[in-house]
Amino acid sequence: MKSDLREPCQSCPYRKDTPTMLWHRSEFENLLRQDANELGGHVFGCHKFRKQPSEEHRYCVGWLLDQQRRGYPSIQLRLSLIKDADLQKAVTQIGDGGHELYPSITAMCRANGVRR
């Protein structure tokens, strides 16, 4: 997965200025489920690149910022950081782009009508 995005995309659900309910409810439920599974949870990519060939997929910067804020609880992300020098560098260069983000995955999911 590429790590060249520097801020959450225009329609990132982690941004408070993004309209809610852009994703199906199951997407948020999956995010909460995966986040609760620190050992086996997924590393999340930007939804804008989902339909691109896998070599074009990008990390979700909103998700990376949330992980960073929480000390990288995802073991899968930690393993990716160990193996990928480009990703290591990229996480030091990402930011919110001046956009207000939800303070947690739970808050973002609740804003989109999904509760744990």
Secondary structure by P-SEA (a helix, b strand, c coil): ccccccccccccccccccccccccaaaaaaaaaaaaccccccccccccccccccccccccaaaaaaaaaaccccaaaaaaaaacaaaaaaaaccccccccccccaaaaaaaacccc
